[in-house]
Amino acid sequence: MKHYAALPIIALVACAPQPGPVKRQMVGLLEKFDRWDYNGDGQLSLSELMEAEGLSGLPAADILAFYDTGKNGRISLAEAEAGMTRLDEAKVTVKEIKERP
């Protein structure tokens, strides 16, 4: 279960649903996105995702591949937001990653 939560949020959204869950999730996403955006360019690169790899137990390259829908090697805030809506896809992706030899 921990890993299912990790990919869609990749520790980007850690807020529990309470009153105003969407607002809380967005605030959590912004805070964590900014924390990992070390160079301040508004995008997360593979090297910036290394901390997420440690927290989620998933390879940073797989995290990048899941969120980087623009295929430019970086995750924009918009891509991170869009990834929050893909929980079912995230569960399948995590399962596939865990089943790799």
LINWODA-V769597 format. One record per residue. PSI is psi as a letter, one per 20 degrees, with the letter a starting at -180 (999 if undefined). BURIAL is b if it has 24 or more other ideal C-beta (glycine too) atoms within 12 Angstrom, else e. Layout:
BEGIN
{{PSI,BURIAL} {PSI,BURIAL}}
END
This chain:
BEGIN
{{g,e} {g,e} {h,b} {g,b} {h,b} {g,b} {g,b} {h,b} {h,b} {l,b} {j,b} {h,b} {o,b} {j,b} {p,b} {q,e} {o,e} {a,e} {p,e} {l,e} {h,e} {g,e} {g,e} {g,e} {g,b} {g,e} {g,e} {g,b} {g,b} {g,e} {g,e} {h,b} {g,b} {h,e} {h,e} {i,b} {m,b} {h,e} {i,e} {k,e} {j,e} {j,e} {q,b} {p,b} {r,b} {g,b} {h,e} {i,b} {j,b} {h,e} {h,e} {h,b} {g,b} {h,e} {h,b} {h,b} {j,e} {q,b} {p,b} {h,b} {h,e} {h,b} {g,b} {g,b} {h,b} {g,b} {h,b} {m,b} {h,e} {i,e} {l,e} {j,e} {j,e} {q,b} {o,b} {r,b} {h,b} {h,e} {h,b} {g,b} {g,b} {h,e} {h,b} {h,b} {j,e} {l,e} {g,e} {g,e} {h,e} {g,b} {g,e} {g,e} {g,b} {g,b} {g,e} {g,e} {g,b} {h,e} {i,e} {q,e} {999,e}}
END
